[in-house]
Amino acid sequence: MSFRASVLTLYPEMFPGALGLSLAGRALENGIWSLETVQIRDFATDRHRSVDDTPAGGGAGMVMRADVLARAIDHASPAGDPRPRLLMSPRGHPLTQARVRELATGPGAVIVCGRFEGVDQRVIEARGLEEVSIGDYILSGGEPAALVLLDAVVRLLPGVMGNETSGEHESFEAALLDHPHYTRPQEWAGRSIPEVLTSGNHARIAQWRQAEAERLTAARRPDLLEGRDQALTK
Ligand code: SAH
């Protein structure tokens, strides 16, 4: 069974976008995953096909209507659909590699892309939407966030990455940032590759990489080390 993604959006033309190329694009062609877009506006019922309205309580901007969005969700993900329903949202849980891995082992995802000021709170509750953020900044819509999430998930699907093991030594997989990488030429612009990497001594190379990963993580992301120490002492 392949991974099934359904994306609910006002801009279906944004998909598959970057995911139609390279690894994800080939995997899409090969049926390793599938992508369906649902135009939320198709579920509007009034004369103007409106999907948004002014915020209750006043203020700037517009809010996506609960009734329209719920009809789109029910169409894409009827009761009994085993896939998690995600709402891209800066208020959500920050996306982690652990959650990405979990999603990649599941049946797929239903992804709602917000626009305007966001969506009516009642549909989030009534349809059990899990809010997911891709970082502490504001995008103009959930579409780029959905592309980011799907890119991270799709590359982990079996058969997508050429080298099946290459996903295991990357940043975050061990709560550490990745070590630095080098490739030929041996000498470039007066800089040479660290001697240990060309020594052929695999134990020393592994040790050096581990030490570099720890050094970089301590310098740049001490929060990751704290999380790891806590996990180890639990
Ligand atoms: N008023 C909202 C921002 C709305 S931005 C707030 O301050 O929280 C419009 C839409 O873009 C959101 O509904 C969401 O779907 C998407 N979006 C914006 N930033 C995002 C982020 N960091 N992660 C995921 N989705 C985001």
Boltz pocket constraint, residues with backbone or C-beta under 6 A from the ligand:
constraints:
  - pocket:
      binder: B
      contacts: [[A, 87], [A, 88], [A, 89], [A, 90], [A, 91], [A, 112], [A, 113], [A, 114], [A, 115], [A, 116], [A, 117], [A, 118], [A, 119], [A, 132], [A, 133], [A, 134], [A, 135], [A, 136], [A, 137], [A, 138], [A, 139], [A, 140], [A, 141], [A, 142], [A, 143], [A, 145]]
      max_distance: 6.0
